[in-house]
Amino acid sequence: MATQSDSGALPQDTRIGRTALRVTDLAEMTEFYRTIVGLTVLRQAETTAVLGVAETPLLVLERDEDAADRHRSAAGLFHNAFRVPSREELGDALARLRDGWQLSGASDHGVSEALYSTDPEGNGIEIYRDFPRSEWPNDPNGGIRMVTRPLDLGPIEAAAAGASELPAGTDIGHVHLEVSSLGAFRDFYVDTVGFEIRATVPDAVFVAAGGYHHHVAGNTWNHRTEPVNGSGLSWFEVIVPEPAALETIRERIATGQYTATELNDGFAVAGPDEVEVRFRVAS
C-alpha cells in the first residue's frame, strides 16, 4: 500500500482528478469538449455537464451566465492538461484541432510532446503524451530537466488512426496555474500539501508526487496580481491513494493560514489566489 513518506511527501500514486470550469455558454462549451477535445458527455443537467472517458469523469462545466470574463490581472488557469496514452491518440487530437478548431502551439518538453489550444471562452488546453520515464532528462539535483523545443508534427500526424474520442486511460495529467506569487505557491503546494519540486524555469515552478514531472505548475509570466475571479477555473482535485494521506494534509492545513471545508467525499481549501483545491481518497 502506498503511504506518505516520513519526509511528508505525498504518496506515489497521488494524481489529479477532475477539474471544473465556470462557463457562460454551457451548450457551446460542452460541444467543444465533446467534438474537438474528444471527451464523452457522461452526465448533463440544466446548469452542469460532466465529461470524461469511459466512465471516468475528468471535466465538470458549471454554467454561470452572469459570470464576468476573467479580469486580465486575475490569477487562475493557464491550462488543463489532458494526458493521452500514446502518440496515436495525440495524432487524432491534432487532426480534430486542425479540422474543427485551431492549434496554437506544439512543443517537445523532453518529458512529453504536447499540443496547445484554447477553448471558446479562453481557457488554456494542453493535450499531451509522456515519453517513457527512462528517457526523461534528469538534472543534477534529482529533479527533471524540462525544455521547450519545437515539436515535429510529422510523426504525430502519421500516427493518427482517425478516432473521434479520447480513449480509456486518458486523464488530467496536470493543472498549470497563473499565480500572483511563486513563494505562496511553494508554501502551499509543497510545504503544506506535500508535493515535491521537480523543475523550475524562469518565473515558474513544477511540482509533483511519485517522481512524476509535474502534477501542478505555477507561473508568474503574465504578472497576475488579483485572486481568481469571473469565468474560468472553478476548482480542481488532488486524489490520494489512502485515507492516512488525506488526514495528513487535513492536519497540516489546520495548522496553517488556510481553512478546510468538508465535502461528502473529502474536503476543499481555497488556497493561494483563492484557487479552490479539493482533496479526496481514490475510490
URCOR-V702724 format. One record per residue. N is the residue number from 1. RES is the residue in three letters. SS is DSSP state (@ for helix, = for strand, . for the rest). PSI is psi in degrees with one decimal (NA if undefined). Layout:
# URCOR-V702724
[[N | RES | SS | PSI] [N | RES | SS | PSI]]
This chain:
# URCOR-V702724
[[1 | MET | . | 135.6] [2 | ALA | . | 136.0] [3 | THR | . | 161.1] [4 | GLN | . | 135.6] [5 | SER | . | 164.7] [6 | ASP | . | -26.9] [7 | SER | . | -11.0] [8 | GLY | . | -0.5] [9 | ALA | . | 150.3] [10 | LEU | . | 155.4] [11 | PRO | . | 160.6] [12 | GLN | . | -42.7] [13 | ASP | . | 15.3] [14 | THR | . | 142.1] [15 | ARG | = | 170.9] [16 | ILE | = | 140.4] [17 | GLY | = | -121.1] [18 | ARG | = | 154.8] [19 | THR | = | 154.4] [20 | ALA | = | 138.0] [21 | LEU | = | 137.8] [22 | ARG | = | 120.1] [23 | VAL | = | 156.5] [24 | THR | . | -29.5] [25 | ASP | . | 92.0] [26 | LEU | @ | -40.8] [27 | ALA | @ | -46.2] [28 | GLU | @ | -43.1] [29 | MET | @ | -39.0] [30 | THR | @ | -44.6] [31 | GLU | @ | -39.5] [32 | PHE | @ | -50.5] [33 | TYR | @ | -22.2] [34 | ARG | @ | -49.9] [35 | THR | @ | -33.2] [36 | ILE | @ | -53.2] [37 | VAL | @ | -38.3] [38 | GLY | . | 17.2] [39 | LEU | . | 159.3] [40 | THR | = | 137.5] [41 | VAL | = | 114.7] [42 | LEU | = | -39.9] [43 | ARG | = | 145.6] [44 | GLN | = | 137.3] [45 | ALA | . | -173.7] [46 | GLU | . | -36.9] [47 | THR | . | 1.9] [48 | THR | = | 155.5] [49 | ALA | = | 137.8] [50 | VAL | = | 124.0] [51 | LEU | = | 152.7] [52 | GLY | = | -155.9] [53 | VAL | = | 142.9] [54 | ALA | . | -122.3] [55 | GLU | . | 16.2] [56 | THR | = | 115.0] [57 | PRO | = | 136.8] [58 | LEU | = | -34.2] [59 | LEU | = | 130.9] [60 | VAL | = | 126.5] [61 | LEU | = | 124.5] [62 | GLU | = | 115.8] [63 | ARG | = | 129.8] [64 | ASP | . | 91.2] [65 | GLU | . | -19.9] [66 | ASP | . | -1.8] [67 | ALA | . | 129.1] [68 | ALA | . | 159.3] [69 | ASP | . | 144.6] [70 | ARG | . | 130.9] [71 | HIS | . | 144.4] [72 | ARG | . | -19.5] [73 | SER | . | 1.3] [74 | ALA | = | 140.6] [75 | ALA | . | 171.0] [76 | GLY | = | -142.4] [77 | LEU | = | 131.0] [78 | PHE | = | -51.9] [79 | HIS | = | 150.9] [80 | ASN | = | 137.4] [81 | ALA | = | 111.3] [82 | PHE | = | 118.4] [83 | ARG | = | 123.8] [84 | VAL | . | 158.0] [85 | PRO | . | -26.5] [86 | SER | . | 171.8] [87 | ARG | @ | -30.9] [88 | GLU | @ | -48.3] [89 | GLU | @ | -31.5] [90 | LEU | @ | -38.5] [91 | GLY | @ | -40.1] [92 | ASP | @ | -40.2] [93 | ALA | @ | -40.1] [94 | LEU | @ | -42.8] [95 | ALA | @ | -42.4] [96 | ARG | @ | -41.0] [97 | LEU | @ | -43.9] [98 | ARG | @ | -37.2] [99 | ASP | @ | -36.4] [100 | GLY | @ | -3.9] [101 | TRP | . | -124.4] [102 | GLN | . | 142.3] [103 | LEU | . | 123.8] [104 | SER | . | -13.1] [105 | GLY | = | 162.8] [106 | ALA | = | 127.7] [107 | SER | = | 147.2] [108 | ASP | = | 115.4] [109 | HIS | . | 9.4] [110 | GLY | . | -37.4] [111 | VAL | . | -14.6] [112 | SER | = | 166.1] [113 | GLU | = | 132.2] [114 | ALA | = | 143.3] [115 | LEU | = | 145.2] [116 | TYR | = | 145.1] [117 | SER | = | -176.6] [118 | THR | = | 149.9] [119 | ASP | . | 177.5] [120 | PRO | . | -18.2] [121 | GLU | . | 15.0] [122 | GLY | . | 8.3] [123 | ASN | . | 133.5] [124 | GLY | = | 145.1] [125 | ILE | = | 134.7] [126 | GLU | = | 136.0] [127 | ILE | = | 123.9] [128 | TYR | = | 165.5] [129 | ARG | = | 143.1] [130 | ASP | = | 145.7] [131 | PHE | . | 159.2] [132 | PRO | . | 142.6] [133 | ARG | @ | -31.3] [134 | SER | @ | -18.0] [135 | GLU | @ | -5.6] [136 | TRP | . | 133.1] [137 | PRO | . | 124.5] [138 | ASN | = | 153.1] [139 | ASP | . | 165.7] [140 | PRO | . | -19.1] [141 | ASN | . | 6.8] [142 | GLY | . | -0.3] [143 | GLY | . | -157.7] [144 | ILE | = | 137.6] [145 | ARG | . | 96.2] [146 | MET | . | 142.5] [147 | VAL | . | 170.4] [148 | THR | . | 105.4] [149 | ARG | = | 154.7] [150 | PRO | = | 138.0] [151 | LEU | . | 128.1] [152 | ASP | . | 110.4] [153 | LEU | @ | -11.6] [154 | GLY | @ | -53.6] [155 | PRO | @ | -29.4] [156 | ILE | @ | -48.5] [157 | GLU | @ | -43.0] [158 | ALA | @ | -25.4] [159 | ALA | @ | -13.2] [160 | ALA | . | 141.8] [161 | ALA | . | -1.3] [162 | GLY | . | 15.2] [163 | ALA | . | 143.3] [164 | SER | . | -6.0] [165 | GLU | . | 151.4] [166 | LEU | . | 144.5] [167 | PRO | . | 165.5] [168 | ALA | . | 142.3] [169 | GLY | . | -17.3] [170 | THR | . | 141.7] [171 | ASP | = | -179.7] [172 | ILE | = | 103.4] [173 | GLY | = | -38.2] [174 | HIS | = | 164.7] [175 | VAL | = | 128.5] [176 | HIS | = | 125.9] [177 | LEU | = | 149.6] [178 | GLU | = | 122.0] [179 | VAL | . | 163.9] [180 | SER | . | -20.4] [181 | SER | . | 121.2] [182 | LEU | @ | -28.0] [183 | GLY | @ | -46.7] [184 | ALA | @ | -37.2] [185 | PHE | @ | -48.5] [186 | ARG | @ | -42.3] [187 | ASP | @ | -40.8] [188 | PHE | @ | -56.9] [189 | TYR | @ | -27.5] [190 | VAL | @ | -61.0] [191 | ASP | @ | -33.0] [192 | THR | @ | -55.3] [193 | VAL | . | -41.3] [194 | GLY | . | 9.3] [195 | PHE | . | 160.0] [196 | GLU | = | 143.3] [197 | ILE | = | 125.8] [198 | ARG | = | -27.6] [199 | ALA | = | 151.7] [200 | THR | = | 143.4] [201 | VAL | = | 169.7] [202 | PRO | . | 119.5] [203 | ASP | . | 27.0] [204 | ALA | = | 147.1] [205 | VAL | = | 137.6] [206 | PHE | = | 123.7] [207 | VAL | = | 153.5] [208 | ALA | = | 171.5] [209 | ALA | . | 155.2] [210 | GLY | . | 22.6] [211 | GLY | . | 8.3] [212 | TYR | . | 162.7] [213 | HIS | . | -41.3] [214 | HIS | . | 138.9] [215 | HIS | . | -33.1] [216 | VAL | = | 139.3] [217 | ALA | = | 153.1] [218 | GLY | = | 138.9] [219 | ASN | = | 156.6] [220 | THR | . | 26.7] [221 | TRP | . | -34.6] [222 | ASN | . | 13.5] [223 | HIS | . | 50.3] [224 | ARG | . | 140.9] [225 | THR | . | -9.5] [226 | GLU | = | 159.5] [227 | PRO | . | 163.4] [228 | VAL | . | 139.3] [229 | ASN | . | 164.9] [230 | GLY | . | -156.7] [231 | SER | . | 164.2] [232 | GLY | = | -145.1] [233 | LEU | = | 128.0] [234 | SER | = | -49.1] [235 | TRP | = | 165.7] [236 | PHE | = | 160.9] [237 | GLU | = | 142.3] [238 | VAL | = | 123.8] [239 | ILE | = | 126.7] [240 | VAL | = | 155.9] [241 | PRO | . | -14.6] [242 | GLU | . | 155.8] [243 | PRO | @ | -33.3] [244 | ALA | @ | -37.7] [245 | ALA | @ | -39.6] [246 | LEU | @ | -41.4] [247 | GLU | @ | -35.0] [248 | THR | @ | -44.9] [249 | ILE | @ | -43.6] [250 | ARG | @ | -43.5] [251 | GLU | @ | -40.3] [252 | ARG | @ | -40.7] [253 | ILE | @ | -37.0] [254 | ALA | @ | -26.0] [255 | THR | . | -0.3] [256 | GLY | . | -158.1] [257 | GLN | . | -8.1] [258 | TYR | . | 157.4] [259 | THR | . | 131.6] [260 | ALA | = | 139.5] [261 | THR | = | 126.0] [262 | GLU | = | 138.7] [263 | LEU | = | 169.7] [264 | ASN | . | -34.0] [265 | ASP | . | 17.3] [266 | GLY | = | -136.3] [267 | PHE | = | 163.7] [268 | ALA | = | 150.9] [269 | VAL | = | 132.1] [270 | ALA | = | 99.8] [271 | GLY | . | -154.3] [272 | PRO | @ | 139.8] [273 | ASP | @ | 16.8] [274 | GLU | @ | 25.4] [275 | VAL | . | 123.9] [276 | GLU | = | 125.1] [277 | VAL | = | 128.2] [278 | ARG | = | 138.7] [279 | PHE | = | 134.3] [280 | ARG | = | 169.2] [281 | VAL | = | 141.7] [282 | ALA | . | 138.8] [283 | SER | . | NA]]
